[in-house]
Amino acid sequence: MAEKTLKITLVKSPIGAVPKQRATVEALGLHKLHQTVVMPDNQAVRGMIWHVNHLVKVEEEN
């Protein structure tokens, strides 16, 4: 059984965001606008997305 994953895309620049939110975007592995990363669907990643949901777009895979 394959583990569920999330496709996370940076759609808004974190330049004007709070430093903690900028660090969260960086921890998700996002460095450039419109960059997409695939992360496992777990509580830790969901919490990080919740904090920066105004900067990212999330799609469920699997």
Backbone as JSON, one array per atom type, in Angstrom:
{
  "sequence": "MAEKTLKITLVKSPIGAVPKQRATVEALGLHKLHQTVVMPDNQAVRGMIWHVNHLVKVEEEN",
  "N": [[0.84, -1.18, 0.0], [0.67, 2.12, -0.95], [2.01, 5.09, 0.49], [0.18, 8.02, 1.34], [0.58, 11.16, -0.3], [1.4, 14.69, -0.5], [1.21, 17.35, -2.79], [2.89, 20.27, -2.79], [2.87, 23.64, -3.58], [4.55, 26.68, -3.96], [2.95, 29.68, -4.09], [2.82, 32.35, -3.48], [4.97, 35.0, -2.61], [7.15, 34.76, 0.18], [8.43, 36.99, 1.18], [7.4, 39.31, 2.52], [6.37, 38.12, 4.74], [6.03, 36.93, 8.17], [9.02, 36.22, 10.0], [9.06, 33.58, 11.1], [7.21, 32.25, 9.51], [8.51, 32.41, 7.05], [10.66, 30.75, 7.6], [9.31, 28.35, 7.89], [8.35, 27.9, 5.29], [10.79, 27.54, 4.02], [11.62, 25.22, 5.38], [9.84, 23.41, 4.37], [10.99, 22.95, 2.0], [10.76, 24.69, -0.06], [11.9, 27.1, -2.28], [11.75, 28.83, -4.46], [9.31, 30.78, -6.28], [6.4, 29.14, -7.49], [7.56, 26.68, -7.33], [7.4, 23.19, -6.77], [6.97, 20.68, -4.35], [6.95, 17.29, -3.18], [5.55, 15.86, -0.43], [5.24, 13.66, 2.42], [1.98, 12.76, 3.61], [1.33, 13.67, 6.59], [0.84, 14.47, 10.11], [2.74, 16.38, 10.95], [3.63, 17.67, 8.6], [1.16, 18.62, 7.7], [0.6, 20.46, 9.74], [2.63, 22.35, 9.3], [1.85, 23.28, 6.79], [-0.6, 24.42, 7.48], [0.2, 26.69, 8.87], [1.26, 28.29, 6.87], [-0.68, 28.54, 4.91], [-1.7, 30.58, 3.33], [0.25, 31.13, 1.56], [0.82, 28.95, 0.01], [-0.21, 26.32, -2.31], [-2.03, 23.34, -2.14], [-2.21, 19.99, -3.17], [-3.73, 16.85, -3.06], [-2.3, 13.66, -3.44], [-2.52, 10.28, -4.67]],
  "CA": [[0.0, 0.0, 0.0], [1.48, 3.33, -1.06], [1.72, 6.14, 1.45], [-0.4, 9.21, 0.72], [1.5, 12.29, -0.39], [0.84, 16.0, -0.8], [1.98, 18.2, -3.69], [2.83, 21.61, -2.22], [3.43, 24.61, -4.51], [4.66, 28.05, -3.43], [2.25, 30.55, -5.04], [2.96, 33.74, -3.07], [6.29, 35.23, -2.05], [7.2, 34.9, 1.64], [9.29, 38.11, 1.54], [6.76, 40.17, 3.51], [5.79, 37.31, 5.81], [6.7, 36.87, 9.46], [10.2, 35.34, 9.88], [8.73, 32.18, 11.42], [6.56, 31.7, 8.33], [9.56, 32.25, 6.04], [11.42, 29.56, 7.99], [8.46, 27.2, 7.61], [8.38, 27.69, 3.84], [12.12, 26.98, 3.74], [11.65, 23.86, 5.92], [9.07, 22.57, 3.45], [11.83, 22.72, 0.83], [10.36, 25.62, -1.12], [12.86, 28.19, -2.37], [11.37, 29.74, -5.53], [7.89, 30.81, -6.61], [5.88, 28.09, -8.37], [8.28, 25.43, -7.11], [6.54, 22.17, -6.19], [7.62, 19.57, -3.65], [6.06, 16.22, -2.77], [5.85, 15.52, 0.96], [4.29, 12.67, 2.96], [0.78, 13.32, 4.25], [1.3, 13.35, 8.02], [0.43, 15.59, 10.96], [3.79, 17.4, 11.0], [3.57, 18.43, 7.35], [-0.13, 19.32, 7.7], [0.74, 21.61, 10.63], [3.45, 23.35, 8.62], [1.01, 23.86, 5.74], [-1.61, 25.24, 8.14], [0.81, 27.97, 9.24], [1.58, 29.1, 5.68], [-1.68, 28.19, 3.89], [-1.93, 31.73, 2.46], [1.39, 31.23, 0.63], [1.0, 27.71, -0.75], [-1.35, 25.58, -2.85], [-1.82, 21.95, -1.8], [-3.0, 18.99, -3.88], [-3.55, 15.49, -2.53], [-1.97, 12.61, -4.41], [-2.8, 8.91, -4.24]],
  "C": [[0.88, 1.25, 0.0], [1.04, 4.37, -0.04], [1.15, 7.35, 0.72], [0.62, 10.34, 0.74], [0.73, 13.56, -0.72], [1.78, 16.72, -1.76], [1.8, 19.63, -3.2], [3.56, 22.56, -3.17], [3.43, 25.99, -3.86], [4.05, 29.0, -4.46], [2.35, 32.02, -4.69], [4.3, 33.9, -2.36], [6.24, 35.4, -0.53], [8.03, 36.1, 2.1], [8.68, 38.98, 2.63], [6.18, 39.43, 4.7], [6.63, 37.4, 7.09], [7.91, 35.93, 9.33], [9.93, 33.86, 10.17], [8.05, 31.5, 10.22], [7.55, 31.5, 7.2], [10.37, 31.0, 6.33], [10.62, 28.29, 7.69], [8.44, 26.87, 6.13], [9.71, 27.05, 3.44], [12.2, 25.52, 4.21], [10.83, 22.9, 5.06], [9.85, 22.27, 2.17], [11.49, 23.62, -0.34], [11.28, 26.82, -1.12], [12.43, 29.24, -3.39], [9.86, 29.7, -5.74], [7.57, 29.73, -7.63], [6.71, 26.81, -8.33], [7.34, 24.46, -6.41], [7.38, 21.1, -5.53], [6.55, 18.54, -3.3], [6.49, 15.78, -1.37], [4.86, 14.45, 1.42], [3.13, 13.37, 3.67], [0.75, 12.85, 5.7], [0.99, 14.61, 8.82], [1.46, 16.71, 10.99], [3.74, 18.28, 9.75], [2.27, 19.22, 7.28], [-0.07, 20.56, 8.59], [1.56, 22.72, 10.01], [2.64, 24.05, 7.53], [-0.03, 24.79, 6.35], [-1.07, 26.63, 8.47], [1.09, 28.87, 8.04], [0.56, 28.86, 4.55], [-1.99, 29.34, 2.95], [-0.82, 31.9, 1.42], [1.51, 30.04, -0.31], [-0.33, 27.18, -1.29], [-1.05, 24.1, -2.63], [-2.76, 21.06, -2.61], [-2.69, 17.64, -3.27], [-3.25, 14.55, -3.67], [-2.28, 11.27, -3.8], [-4.17, 8.78, -3.69]]
}
